[in-house]
Amino acid sequence: MLSYKIMNISLRQSKPEDLDWLDEFYESLMRPYVELTHDWDEKRFRKNYNTETISVIQLDGEDIGMLKIEKRKDHIYLGDIQLKEAFQRKGIGTSLIRDVIEQAKADGLPLRLRVLKENPVVELYNRLGFVKTKEFKHCHELEWSAQTVEAADEAKPHS
């Protein structure tokens, strides 16, 4: 389990009774971006809801978001990180992603995710060292690995 030390942030494993609010929460944040490129699937979140891979992000015991991480055979997959709007742009998501990066480093695995092309969070992923590895109709697949970060650093002009 990853540990978070900023602002009393903690994670708890999601439970079946979280499904209703998480579904509504996810839709409120993601639907506007999805509908820029394709139709919203009303049933997709519920169909893919898995309490084993989704954690609820809490601040001082208040549910403020969700984090979905899957450890796969050859990589760690960051399926989702969502924060209520009042808690966005405060460093919480960045800190959580950095902790997942540290876990990937410790496991010797790359960290992958997919992001909608229209979602401005792609700028955050770029700042954290993710690089685009695949392009799909509506999204990019990004990857963070020690090798891609080293290669990017070497390609930068030195001053």
C-alpha positions as CSV (number, residue, x, y, z in Angstrom):
1,M,0.0,0.0,0.0
2,L,1.3,3.4,-0.9
3,S,1.5,6.1,1.9
4,Y,0.7,9.7,1.5
5,K,2.0,12.3,3.9
6,I,0.7,15.7,2.6
7,M,-2.3,17.4,4.0
8,N,-3.5,14.2,5.9
9,I,-4.2,12.5,2.6
10,S,-4.9,8.8,2.9
11,L,-6.3,6.0,0.7
12,R,-8.9,3.4,1.7
13,Q,-10.0,0.5,-0.4
14,S,-13.3,1.2,-2.2
15,K,-16.3,-0.9,-1.1
16,P,-19.4,-2.0,-3.0
17,E,-21.4,0.8,-1.3
18,D,-19.1,3.4,-2.8
19,L,-20.3,2.5,-6.3
20,D,-23.2,5.0,-6.5
21,W,-21.3,8.1,-5.5
22,L,-18.2,7.2,-7.4
23,D,-20.2,6.6,-10.6
24,E,-21.9,10.0,-10.2
25,F,-18.6,11.6,-9.3
26,Y,-16.7,10.1,-12.2
27,E,-19.4,11.1,-14.7
28,S,-19.4,14.7,-13.4
29,L,-15.7,15.0,-14.0
30,M,-15.2,12.9,-17.2
31,R,-18.3,13.3,-19.2
32,P,-17.5,16.8,-20.5
33,Y,-14.1,15.6,-21.9
34,V,-15.5,12.3,-23.3
35,E,-18.3,14.1,-25.1
36,L,-15.8,16.3,-27.0
37,T,-14.8,13.2,-29.0
38,H,-17.5,10.5,-28.6
39,D,-20.7,9.4,-26.8
40,W,-20.8,8.9,-23.1
41,D,-21.4,5.3,-22.1
42,E,-23.8,5.4,-19.1
43,K,-22.9,1.8,-18.0
44,R,-19.2,1.8,-18.5
45,F,-18.1,2.8,-15.0
46,R,-20.4,0.4,-13.3
47,K,-19.4,-2.4,-15.6
48,N,-15.7,-1.9,-14.8
49,Y,-16.0,-1.0,-11.1
50,N,-13.6,-3.2,-9.1
51,T,-13.1,-2.7,-5.4
52,E,-9.7,-4.4,-5.6
53,T,-8.2,-1.8,-8.0
54,I,-10.0,1.4,-6.8
55,S,-9.0,3.3,-3.7
56,V,-10.9,6.2,-2.3
57,I,-8.7,9.3,-1.7
58,Q,-9.5,10.9,1.6
59,L,-8.5,14.2,3.2
60,D,-8.9,14.2,7.0
61,G,-11.4,11.3,6.6
62,E,-13.5,13.1,3.9
63,D,-13.8,11.3,0.5
64,I,-12.4,13.6,-2.1
65,G,-11.6,11.3,-5.0
66,M,-10.5,8.0,-6.4
67,L,-7.4,6.3,-7.6
68,K,-7.4,3.2,-9.8
69,I,-4.2,1.2,-10.0
70,E,-3.7,-2.2,-11.6
71,K,-0.5,-4.2,-11.3
72,R,-0.1,-6.1,-14.6
73,K,2.4,-8.6,-15.7
74,D,4.7,-6.2,-17.5
75,H,3.7,-2.8,-16.1
76,I,1.6,-0.9,-13.6
77,Y,-1.5,0.7,-15.1
78,L,-2.8,4.0,-13.6
79,G,-6.4,3.6,-14.7
80,D,-7.8,6.8,-13.1
81,I,-7.0,9.5,-10.7
82,Q,-9.9,11.8,-10.0
83,L,-10.2,14.6,-7.4
84,K,-13.2,16.7,-6.5
85,E,-12.8,20.1,-8.2
86,A,-12.2,21.9,-4.9
87,F,-9.1,19.7,-4.3
88,Q,-7.6,20.0,-7.8
89,R,-4.5,22.1,-8.5
90,K,-3.3,21.8,-4.9
91,G,-0.5,19.3,-5.4
92,I,-2.6,16.3,-4.2
93,G,-2.8,14.5,-7.5
94,T,0.9,15.2,-8.3
95,S,1.9,13.8,-5.0
96,L,-0.2,10.7,-5.5
97,I,1.1,10.1,-9.0
98,R,4.7,10.6,-7.8
99,D,4.1,7.9,-5.2
100,V,2.8,5.5,-7.9
101,I,5.9,6.3,-9.9
102,E,8.0,5.4,-6.9
103,Q,6.2,2.1,-6.6
104,A,6.8,1.4,-10.3
105,K,10.5,2.2,-9.8
106,A,10.7,-0.1,-6.8
107,D,9.0,-2.9,-8.8
108,G,11.2,-2.3,-11.8
109,L,8.2,-1.8,-14.0
110,P,7.0,1.0,-16.3
111,L,3.9,3.0,-15.4
112,R,1.3,3.4,-18.1
113,L,-1.9,5.3,-18.5
114,R,-4.3,6.5,-21.1
115,V,-5.5,10.1,-21.2
116,L,-8.2,11.6,-23.4
117,K,-6.7,13.9,-26.1
118,E,-8.8,16.8,-25.0
119,N,-8.0,16.5,-21.2
120,P,-5.7,19.3,-20.0
121,V,-4.2,16.9,-17.4
122,V,-1.8,15.7,-20.1
123,E,0.4,18.7,-19.2
124,L,0.8,17.3,-15.7
125,Y,1.8,13.9,-17.0
126,N,4.3,15.5,-19.3
127,R,5.9,17.5,-16.5
128,L,6.2,14.2,-14.5
129,G,8.2,12.6,-17.3
130,F,5.5,10.6,-19.1
131,V,6.0,10.2,-22.8
132,K,3.4,9.3,-25.5
133,T,3.9,5.7,-26.6
134,K,0.7,5.1,-28.6
135,E,-2.1,7.1,-30.1
136,F,-5.7,5.9,-30.4
137,K,-8.7,7.6,-31.9
138,H,-9.7,9.4,-28.7
139,C,-6.7,9.1,-26.3
140,H,-3.0,8.8,-25.9
141,E,-1.2,6.1,-24.1
142,L,1.6,7.5,-22.0
143,E,4.4,5.7,-20.2
144,W,6.8,6.6,-17.4
145,S,9.9,4.5,-17.0
146,A,13.4,5.1,-15.8
147,Q,14.6,4.6,-19.4
148,T,12.2,7.1,-21.0
149,V,13.0,9.7,-18.4
150,E,16.8,9.2,-18.9
151,A,16.4,9.4,-22.7
152,A,14.3,12.6,-22.4
153,D,16.9,14.1,-20.1
154,E,19.7,13.3,-22.5
155,A,17.8,14.8,-25.4
156,K,17.4,18.1,-23.7
157,P,19.9,20.8,-24.7
158,H,22.4,21.5,-22.0
159,S,23.0,25.0,-20.9
